[in-house]
Amino acid sequence: MSASTLYALGAIGLWASLASLGTALAHLPPFLLTGISLTIGSLLSAPLVLRDRSAWKVPLRTLALGVYGLFGFHFLLFIALRNAPPVEANLVNYLWPLLMVVLAPLLLPGMTLRPLHVAAALLGFAGAAMAILGAGGGGQTSATPSTLSNDWRSHWGFLPALGSAFIWASYSLWTRRVPAFPTAAIGLFGLVSGLLSLACHAVLETTPGLAVADGLLLLACGLGPLGAAFYLWDLALKHGDARQIGILSYITPLASTAMLLVVTDRPLSWRIALAAALIIAAAVMGSRARS
């Protein structure tokens, strides 16, 4: 197994825990959660910056793109996980591999949208619809299915989930249109995004009391899915075939959803299983429809 594959699998394994950690920390304000976690993750680049002081010297446009991706994606994801059933919201968020295929002709020059792309898009959104329809009957204990289906808030939460998918897809594509940057610059993206989140928290939110368990979960979130995963992913893309690595990313929704089902003590309903299968099948189909 190549080094790039190991890097990619490491990132995927860490990302699989993000939804579960976000759900466990759902009682914290989203700006606070995002800010602390991203700031912790940025510290992982300190050894790289100490060895090369120019590692964080990137164009403003590149920095803006990094903040757009890291801050925007995670903030919307955490909002989604607390305003919609977490398993279904997590599945909708994982439309981002499919959106990368659909948006590529719009955001990158020289690419076209072929019939197989359209078929993959329809299949993926069918999976998202199945996830949303399954929100009313998937093992919720605090309300009946009929109550959930009539509660607009449980459906509103899918909008930020879709928004997070769009942001990560567009960020991933736009990184190909900016000058190449070192892996250590990911730490700069995380630090600026984290400080921006904490500033928003200071203005818009109330700081709650933090238990020891909260601190440990925040540390795990910052060091793992909001920290090391980004560096590993960047290394994988720099040292391997992006097409093969992209296909590996379709493992993430399966692993993430399975972990979330265990954490939330929910059974694997046929709707959730079918939604996951549709989304993953769509992403694989889209990856094979090349220009």
Legacy VTK file of the C-alpha trace (Angstrom):
# vtk DataFile Version 3.0
C-alpha trace
ASCII
DATASET POLYDATA
POINTS 291 float
0.000 0.000 0.000
1.429 3.373 -1.036
2.164 6.220 1.354
-0.465 8.426 -0.321
-3.128 5.756 0.253
-2.173 5.509 3.914
-2.384 9.300 4.257
-5.833 9.312 2.650
-7.125 6.451 4.795
-5.830 8.218 7.899
-7.754 11.363 6.993
-10.882 9.350 6.217
-10.703 7.556 9.548
-10.455 10.848 11.416
-13.263 12.482 9.425
-15.506 9.530 10.217
-15.527 10.658 13.861
-16.514 14.276 13.164
-20.287 13.870 13.175
-20.208 11.824 16.386
-17.982 14.359 18.147
-20.130 17.232 16.897
-23.249 15.515 18.208
-21.651 14.836 21.611
-20.740 18.549 21.830
-24.099 19.787 20.534
-24.748 21.643 23.800
-21.908 24.057 23.034
-22.507 27.166 20.884
-21.435 26.411 17.295
-19.012 29.349 16.949
-17.281 28.342 20.187
-17.054 24.699 19.169
-15.719 25.534 15.707
-13.285 28.147 17.009
-11.673 26.056 19.725
-11.390 22.960 17.551
-9.872 24.719 14.545
-7.430 26.643 16.731
-6.250 23.428 18.367
-5.868 21.841 14.947
-3.791 24.743 13.680
-1.168 24.122 16.372
-0.197 20.865 14.674
1.606 22.903 12.018
3.892 24.580 14.576
6.850 22.180 14.038
6.616 22.724 10.263
6.513 26.511 10.638
9.472 26.505 13.025
11.517 24.656 10.404
10.384 26.939 7.576
9.209 30.423 8.559
7.906 31.070 5.033
5.453 28.164 5.208
2.591 30.491 6.163
3.382 33.095 3.513
0.549 32.525 1.052
-1.357 34.981 -1.173
-4.402 36.630 0.377
-6.625 34.924 -2.176
-5.350 31.512 -1.061
-5.872 32.377 2.601
-9.421 33.563 1.889
-10.184 30.305 0.130
-8.820 28.305 3.073
-10.963 30.233 5.560
-14.012 29.799 3.322
-13.475 26.049 3.266
-12.513 25.312 6.857
-14.662 27.864 8.674
-17.711 27.698 6.437
-17.869 23.945 6.097
-17.556 23.029 9.754
-19.766 25.764 11.097
-22.643 24.766 8.809
-22.105 21.085 9.587
-22.348 21.650 13.343
-25.487 23.760 12.820
-27.010 20.941 10.777
-26.204 18.263 13.349
-28.139 20.108 16.044
-31.127 21.172 13.941
-31.850 17.908 12.103
-31.627 14.217 12.984
-27.845 13.755 13.027
-27.629 10.573 10.948
-29.697 11.966 8.085
-27.988 15.368 8.236
-24.641 13.592 8.083
-25.702 11.721 4.958
-26.812 14.925 3.227
-23.496 16.543 4.125
-21.742 13.697 2.338
-23.144 14.781 -0.978
-19.901 16.764 -1.338
-18.099 14.099 -3.427
-21.016 14.165 -5.862
-21.168 17.966 -5.884
-17.487 18.062 -6.789
-18.354 16.176 -9.976
-21.402 18.276 -10.811
-19.723 21.619 -10.085
-16.439 20.817 -11.825
-17.604 22.058 -15.283
-18.780 25.319 -13.699
-15.741 26.017 -11.524
-12.885 24.535 -13.544
-12.087 25.303 -17.190
-11.947 22.545 -19.770
-14.528 20.220 -18.202
-17.988 19.304 -19.482
-21.094 17.804 -17.895
-21.875 14.451 -19.531
-25.087 12.337 -19.266
-23.441 10.086 -16.685
-22.787 13.166 -14.529
-26.480 14.062 -14.699
-27.511 10.504 -13.816
-25.144 10.521 -10.838
-26.527 13.860 -9.667
-30.107 12.575 -9.797
-29.145 9.394 -7.962
-27.338 11.352 -5.268
-30.195 13.731 -4.648
-32.552 10.750 -4.523
-30.410 9.507 -1.677
-30.624 12.884 0.056
-34.407 12.866 -0.331
-34.545 9.375 1.130
-32.482 10.550 4.107
-34.809 13.497 4.680
-37.925 11.329 4.403
-36.370 8.881 6.824
-35.950 11.587 9.469
-39.462 11.039 10.742
-39.167 7.368 11.504
-35.589 6.520 12.387
-35.653 5.769 16.087
-36.223 9.213 17.616
-37.318 8.914 21.229
-38.329 12.475 22.050
-41.174 12.743 19.557
-43.394 10.610 17.398
-42.744 10.280 13.657
-45.812 12.359 12.860
-44.631 15.126 15.171
-41.198 15.159 13.604
-42.587 15.247 10.072
-44.628 18.320 10.958
-41.797 20.102 12.773
-40.234 22.551 10.309
-37.113 22.796 12.426
-36.203 19.149 11.837
-36.263 19.830 8.081
-34.657 23.298 8.212
-31.527 21.637 9.557
-30.936 19.904 6.236
-30.264 23.252 4.535
-26.982 23.906 6.391
-26.051 20.255 5.775
-26.423 20.832 2.033
-24.590 24.160 2.383
-21.643 22.472 4.077
-21.481 19.950 1.238
-21.428 22.754 -1.344
-18.699 24.662 0.489
-16.369 21.679 0.790
-16.905 20.687 -2.837
-16.267 24.182 -4.162
-13.294 24.724 -1.828
-11.735 21.465 -3.002
-12.153 22.453 -6.654
-10.956 26.023 -6.213
-7.712 24.887 -4.566
-6.708 23.837 -8.090
-7.031 27.446 -9.249
-4.710 29.057 -6.707
-0.898 28.840 -6.538
0.486 25.693 -4.902
0.913 26.041 -1.123
2.829 23.956 1.452
1.014 21.561 3.757
1.914 23.751 6.749
-0.334 26.510 5.345
-3.320 24.379 6.383
-2.453 25.451 9.929
-2.774 29.093 8.924
-6.178 28.417 7.383
-7.257 26.733 10.615
-5.877 29.437 12.894
-7.560 32.322 11.052
-10.802 30.355 10.811
-10.634 29.463 14.496
-9.992 33.044 15.616
-12.807 34.277 13.367
-15.150 31.749 14.951
-14.138 32.800 18.465
-14.695 36.463 17.583
-18.187 35.623 16.349
-18.777 33.679 19.553
-17.792 36.673 21.683
-20.279 38.907 19.860
-23.185 36.560 19.208
-23.139 33.798 21.809
-23.004 33.191 25.540
-20.073 31.229 26.912
-21.273 28.153 28.792
-19.479 26.304 31.540
-17.188 23.593 30.206
-16.855 20.240 31.940
-13.701 18.152 31.859
-15.409 15.796 29.409
-16.121 18.738 27.104
-12.466 19.714 27.136
-11.360 16.213 26.229
-13.881 16.006 23.390
-12.791 19.407 22.076
-9.167 18.288 22.180
-10.048 15.123 20.276
-12.019 17.131 17.732
-9.222 19.642 17.224
-6.399 17.123 16.994
-8.343 14.679 14.822
-11.021 15.578 12.259
-10.396 19.341 12.479
-6.646 19.036 12.634
-4.528 16.084 11.558
-7.074 14.996 8.940
-6.468 18.141 6.857
-2.701 17.689 6.856
-3.003 14.009 5.952
-5.428 14.786 3.144
-3.136 17.455 1.754
-0.172 15.078 1.868
-2.188 12.393 0.115
-3.146 14.722 -2.712
0.418 15.989 -3.079
1.996 12.514 -3.267
-0.633 10.378 -4.990
-3.160 10.090 -7.797
-5.991 12.482 -6.955
-8.501 10.313 -8.811
-7.746 7.222 -6.740
-7.636 9.205 -3.525
-10.972 10.836 -4.362
-12.597 7.435 -4.781
-11.287 6.447 -1.342
-13.216 9.394 0.130
-16.472 7.553 -0.523
-15.592 5.291 2.405
-16.113 8.267 4.724
-19.941 8.455 4.767
-20.204 4.735 5.451
-17.746 4.863 8.350
-19.146 8.134 9.682
-22.761 6.992 9.602
-21.922 3.641 11.194
-20.079 5.409 14.025
-22.922 7.898 14.481
-25.492 5.098 14.700
-23.494 3.510 17.504
-23.061 6.800 19.393
-26.743 7.790 19.114
-27.902 4.226 19.852
-30.041 4.084 16.740
-30.829 0.992 14.666
-29.838 0.846 11.004
-33.236 1.389 9.358
-33.763 0.422 5.741
-34.270 4.088 4.771
-30.917 5.136 6.172
-29.179 2.150 4.602
-30.787 2.861 1.219
-29.915 6.567 1.433
-26.277 5.731 2.156
-26.177 3.242 -0.711
-27.680 5.735 -3.178
-25.303 8.559 -2.220
-22.219 6.358 -2.394
-23.308 4.763 -5.675
-23.889 8.216 -7.134
-20.477 9.439 -6.073
-18.745 6.386 -7.569
-20.730 6.786 -10.798
-19.785 10.438 -10.986
-16.106 9.684 -10.436
-16.111 7.359 -13.464
-17.701 9.927 -15.775
-14.531 11.702 -16.790
-14.082 14.351 -19.440
LINES 1 292
291 0 1 2 3 4 5 6 7 8 9 10 11 12 13 14 15 16 17 18 19 20 21 22 23 24 25 26 27 28 29 30 31 32 33 34 35 36 37 38 39 40 41 42 43 44 45 46 47 48 49 50 51 52 53 54 55 56 57 58 59 60 61 62 63 64 65 66 67 68 69 70 71 72 73 74 75 76 77 78 79 80 81 82 83 84 85 86 87 88 89 90 91 92 93 94 95 96 97 98 99 100 101 102 103 104 105 106 107 108 109 110 111 112 113 114 115 116 117 118 119 120 121 122 123 124 125 126 127 128 129 130 131 132 133 134 135 136 137 138 139 140 141 142 143 144 145 146 147 148 149 150 151 152 153 154 155 156 157 158 159 160 161 162 163 164 165 166 167 168 169 170 171 172 173 174 175 176 177 178 179 180 181 182 183 184 185 186 187 188 189 190 191 192 193 194 195 196 197 198 199 200 201 202 203 204 205 206 207 208 209 210 211 212 213 214 215 216 217 218 219 220 221 222 223 224 225 226 227 228 229 230 231 232 233 234 235 236 237 238 239 240 241 242 243 244 245 246 247 248 249 250 251 252 253 254 255 256 257 258 259 260 261 262 263 264 265 266 267 268 269 270 271 272 273 274 275 276 277 278 279 280 281 282 283 284 285 286 287 288 289 290
